[in-house]
């Protein structure tokens, strides 16, 4: 059977997100990046690229069934850690994703339309090479440049018996405009387009997991749209398109994840 990748999103309250922990531990395990972290969460950051006329944002506004995003994902500000080039496509409801790692020092070459050499500067493998070439090609075709930075805390779960199933809880989703490769996360003002709500994402191949039906019913979950980059751009620049009205915030990012103390409840 041909593999089809799906992502289902739900906006939930913090209370529901905390109550979900006990339920999820009956079926899933914490992702290795979440283990040992305060609040079982780690920070995820992405610099989104778009054209001068915001082509990818306007594809979302127009509800185009086939659309894509270009982003450069990083997990900390250290110059020696990698940045991940990602192409995320939505094709008739299915999700297709390409990804490769490069050094932060190499990233400006990519924006200039150059393909860095392999080995030390780029992750190995045929898929990584194809992802790199496609990213450079699409960036050049779109004349895409850094447009916004998105940052949030992620609590992630995986199925030890199924590498293709993943569930994440994203908190304090914040976005700010940016025009260069700034990894400092010092941009202000930012917006928090989803307020204090948590984004639950269920990612799987082919078939909706049986236990997730029980989860949806038990916690009365309703699917909703939660496009982080696009909702952020709408809130910052085009409030007439925003589904979640919000106000700019002039404040530094908090270094600890919210509700980190709740972690002790799982370890009596």
ROTOR-253139 format. One record per residue (C-alpha): y, x, z. Coordinates in pm, 1 decimal, padded with zeros to 6 digits. Example, Ala and Ser with C-alpha at 12.3 -4.5 7.8 and 13.67 -1.06 7.14 Angstrom:
PT       yy       xx       zz
PT -00450.0  01230.0  00780.0
PT -00106.0  01367.0  00714.0
***
This chain:
PT       yy       xx       zz
PT  00000.0  00000.0  00000.0
PT  00343.0  00131.1 -00089.5
PT  00538.8  00222.1  00221.7
PT  00847.0  00011.0  00294.4
PT  01084.0  00110.5  00573.3
PT  01273.3 -00154.0  00768.1
PT  01542.2 -00146.4  01035.9
PT  01611.9 -00453.4  01248.0
PT  01920.6 -00457.2  01470.4
PT  02008.4 -00660.6  01777.4
PT  02323.5 -00657.2  01991.4
PT  02230.2 -00691.1  02359.0
PT  02404.4 -00674.8  02694.3
PT  02368.5 -00372.5  02921.6
PT  02169.2 -00585.6  03167.5
PT  01921.0 -00678.4  02893.4
PT  01898.8 -00315.3  02779.2
PT  01809.6 -00198.9  03130.3
PT  01552.1 -00475.9  03172.8
PT  01396.1 -00377.6  02841.0
PT  01298.3 -00036.8  02978.4
PT  01006.7 -00168.6  03183.8
PT  00881.8 -00379.8  02893.5
PT  00903.2 -00096.6  02639.7
PT  00716.3  00150.0  02859.1
PT  00410.5 -00073.5  02821.5
PT  00399.4  00001.9  02448.6
PT  00610.2  00309.7  02377.3
PT  00699.4  00652.6  02515.2
PT  01036.3  00819.5  02544.6
PT  01125.9  01035.4  02248.3
PT  01113.3  01404.3  02341.6
PT  01493.2  01426.5  02308.6
PT  01533.9  01155.8  02575.8
PT  01288.8  01302.2  02827.5
PT  01463.5  01464.2  03123.6
PT  01811.8  01354.4  03015.7
PT  02043.4  01162.9  03251.9
PT  01996.5  00795.9  03172.4
PT  01728.6  00906.7  02922.7
PT  02010.9  00943.2  02669.2
PT  02146.5  01214.2  02440.7
PT  02464.6  01216.2  02235.3
PT  02444.8  01157.8  01859.7
PT  02743.2  01246.7  01639.4
PT  02797.4  01189.8  01267.7
PT  03081.4  01276.2  01033.0
PT  03076.8  01012.8  00758.5
PT  03189.3  01100.9  00407.4
PT  03355.0  00850.5  00176.8
PT  03568.1  00843.2 -00133.4
PT  03945.7  00814.8 -00128.5
PT  03910.4  00441.2 -00199.5
PT  03633.4  00404.0  00061.6
PT  03358.7  00317.4 -00184.3
PT  03075.6  00301.8  00070.6
PT  03283.3  00093.2  00312.6
PT  03377.5 -00154.1  00039.3
PT  03012.9 -00187.4 -00067.0
PT  02951.1 -00311.5  00288.3
PT  03248.9 -00547.5  00278.2
PT  03116.8 -00692.2 -00047.7
PT  02763.1 -00722.5  00096.3
PT  02611.7 -00526.6 -00191.6
PT  02234.0 -00532.8 -00152.1
PT  02196.4 -00178.0 -00281.0
PT  02428.4  00062.9 -00103.1
PT  02428.2  00400.7  00068.7
PT  02598.9  00618.4  00329.5
PT  02661.9  00994.1  00333.7
PT  02682.5  01156.7  00675.1
PT  02662.4  01494.2  00846.8
PT  02486.8  01456.4  01182.5
PT  02509.6  01700.6  01473.2
PT  02405.4  01686.9  01837.4
PT  02648.8  01928.4  02000.0
PT  02956.0  02134.8  01921.1
PT  02789.5  02477.4  01942.0
PT  02848.6  02680.8  01622.7
PT  02490.7  02811.7  01617.8
PT  02319.6  02470.5  01609.5
PT  02250.9  02294.7  01277.4
PT  02415.5  02001.3  01108.6
PT  02190.6  01754.3  00925.8
PT  02287.9  01622.3  00585.0
PT  02170.6  01261.9  00549.7
PT  02165.5  01008.5  00268.6
PT  02083.2  00661.9  00397.1
PT  02018.5  00399.3  00130.6
PT  01961.7  00027.5  00165.1
PT  01768.8 -00107.0 -00135.4
PT  01686.0 -00479.4 -00133.2
PT  01648.8 -00482.3  00244.6
PT  01444.6 -00160.8  00269.8
PT  01576.1  00166.2  00414.2
PT  01539.1  00499.4  00233.8
PT  01653.8  00815.4  00407.7
PT  01680.2  01178.3  00296.6
PT  01765.6  01457.5  00539.9
PT  01789.1  01835.2  00559.6
PT  01933.9  02084.1  00806.2
PT  02195.8  02349.3  00729.2
PT  02410.3  02575.8  00943.7
PT  02756.1  02459.3  01044.6
PT  02897.6  02766.1  00871.4
PT  02739.1  02650.5  00544.1
PT  02872.4  02294.0  00559.5
PT  03209.3  02371.2  00387.8
PT  03016.0  02501.5  00085.5
PT  02842.1  02166.7  00053.2
PT  03175.7  01984.4  00054.7
PT  03294.7  02224.1 -00215.3
PT  03002.4  02119.5 -00435.8
PT  02790.6  02431.1 -00384.3
PT  02420.6  02441.6 -00299.7
PT  02356.9  02698.1 -00023.0
PT  02069.2  02940.2 -00059.0
PT  01743.4  02864.1  00118.2
PT  01579.8  03052.6  00403.2
PT  01831.7  03130.7  00678.9
PT  02088.2  02864.7  00590.8
PT  01874.0  02563.0  00496.5
PT  01557.7  02402.5  00636.5
PT  01244.1  02482.6  00436.5
PT  01035.0  02251.2  00224.0
PT  01050.5  02067.9 -00105.2
PT  01186.3  01750.8  00057.9
PT  01466.0  01941.2  00225.9
PT  01560.2  02109.2 -00099.8
PT  01565.4  01775.2 -00283.0
PT  01770.9  01615.6 -00006.3
PT  02020.4  01902.6 -00022.2
PT  02057.6  01881.1 -00398.8
PT  02093.7  01501.9 -00390.1
PT  02350.5  01518.2 -00110.5
PT  02562.5  01774.5 -00294.8
PT  02534.4  01576.8 -00619.2
PT  02627.7  01242.6 -00462.3
PT  02913.9  01396.4 -00263.9
PT  03056.5  01552.0 -00579.8
PT  03010.8  01235.3 -00786.1
PT  03186.8  01025.7 -00523.1
PT  03441.2  01298.9 -00450.3
PT  03357.6  01220.7 -00091.0
PT  03533.3  01386.2  00200.0
PT  03516.2  01352.2  00581.2
PT  03653.9  01011.1  00672.1
PT  03541.6  00922.9  01024.0
PT  03337.3  01058.3  01312.8
PT  03097.4  00829.1  01498.2
PT  02954.5  00918.2  01838.1
PT  02731.7  00735.7  02087.7
PT  02462.5  00778.4  02353.0
PT  02106.5  00717.2  02232.3
PT  01801.4  00621.2  02437.0
PT  01500.9  00657.9  02206.2
PT  01136.0  00547.5  02215.2
PT  00840.8  00631.0  01989.5
PT  00487.1  00503.5  01946.4
PT  00243.5  00792.0  02018.9
PT -00010.2  00628.2  01786.7
PT  00229.4  00554.0  01501.5
PT  00475.2  00818.7  01381.8
PT  00659.2  00561.2  01173.2
PT  00762.3  00331.1  01459.0
PT  01077.6  00402.6  01656.4
PT  01307.3  00199.8  01882.6
PT  01654.3  00309.8  01992.6
PT  01923.2  00179.5  02227.5
PT  02272.5  00302.7  02135.9
PT  02553.1  00276.9  02392.0
PT  02929.1  00334.9  02385.4
PT  02948.8  00350.8  02006.7
PT  03287.5  00503.8  01927.3
PT  03458.7  00596.9  01602.7
PT  03773.9  00788.3  01510.9
PT  03927.6  00884.9  01180.5
PT  03889.6  01246.8  01072.5
PT  03973.6  01442.9  00759.5
PT  03783.3  01767.6  00811.7
PT  03465.1  01911.5  00960.1
PT  03574.1  01892.7  01322.5
PT  03273.5  01913.1  01557.3
PT  03482.6  01906.9  01876.5
PT  03484.2  01524.9  01920.6
PT  03844.9  01555.0  02027.8
PT  03983.0  01295.0  01787.2
PT  04199.2  01015.1  01930.0
PT  04255.8  00731.5  01922.5
PT  03905.6  00600.4  01877.8
PT  03771.2  00246.3  01882.5
PT  03461.6  00103.3  02045.8
PT  03389.9 -00175.4  01795.5
PT  03092.7 -00325.5  01979.4
PT  03261.3 -00318.9  02318.6
PT  03013.6 -00272.1  02603.0
PT  02724.1 -00417.0  02405.8
PT  02419.1 -00204.7  02324.2
PT  02271.7 -00175.6  01974.1
PT  01893.4 -00209.5  01972.3
PT  01735.0 -00081.7  01650.4
PT  01367.5 -00130.2  01567.9
PT  01248.7  00091.3  01281.7
PT  00903.6  00054.5  01127.2
PT  00703.6  00067.4  00805.9
PT  00561.0 -00234.3  00625.0
PT  00475.9 -00477.4  00908.3
PT  00667.6 -00609.1  01208.3
PT  00478.7 -00478.5  01517.8
PT  00291.9 -00751.1  01707.2
PT  00434.4 -00661.5  02049.3
PT  00790.8 -00675.6  01916.5
PT  00753.3 -01050.4  01857.9
PT  00684.0 -01087.0  02228.0
PT  00992.1 -00871.6  02301.7
PT  01217.9 -01087.0  02082.8
PT  01094.7 -01406.5  02249.8
PT  01092.1 -01274.3  02606.9
PT  01449.5 -01142.1  02588.9
PT  01582.9 -01410.7  02353.8
PT  01701.4 -01153.9  02098.0
PT  01890.7 -01252.9  01783.8
PT  01924.9 -01022.1  01486.8
PT  02276.0 -00919.2  01390.9
PT  02474.7 -00675.1  01178.7
PT  02573.2 -00349.8  01347.9
PT  02692.6 -00099.7  01086.6
PT  02860.1  00162.7  01305.3
PT  03073.3  00341.4  01044.6
PT  03179.7  00025.7  00862.1
PT  03259.6 -00177.2  01173.4
PT  03460.5  00117.9  01301.9
PT  03660.5  00155.8  00979.4
PT  03722.9 -00219.1  00976.8
PT  03846.5 -00211.9  01336.2
PT  04069.0  00090.8  01273.1
PT  04210.2  00005.1  00931.3
PT  04106.0 -00339.1  00806.8
PT  04086.2 -00582.5  01101.1
PT  04048.3 -00875.3  00861.0
PT  03696.3 -00746.4  00784.4
PT  03595.7 -00663.5  01142.5
PT  03319.6 -00871.7  01297.9
PT  03390.2 -00727.9  01641.8
PT  03767.5 -00716.7  01709.7
PT  03867.9 -00428.3  01935.9
PT  04165.5 -00213.6  02034.5
PT  04221.8  00162.7  01993.3
PT  04156.4  00369.0  02305.3
PT  04342.3  00689.6  02392.8
PT  04099.3  00852.7  02632.1
PT  03860.2  01148.4  02632.1
PT  03490.0  01094.9  02580.1
PT  03287.6  01066.7  02899.7
PT  03041.2  01353.0  02934.4
PT  02767.7  01158.7  03116.7
PT  02583.5  00862.5  02962.6
PT  02655.4  00519.7  03112.7
PT  02427.7  00395.4  03389.4
PT  02254.4  00732.8  03422.6
PT  02164.5  00644.0  03781.8
PT  01940.8  00361.7  03657.4
PT  01684.1  00623.8  03550.5
PT  01552.1  00657.8  03904.9
PT  01416.8  00301.8  03892.9
PT  01124.0  00421.4  03682.6
PT  01032.1  00690.7  03933.6
PT  00985.0  00536.5  04279.7
***
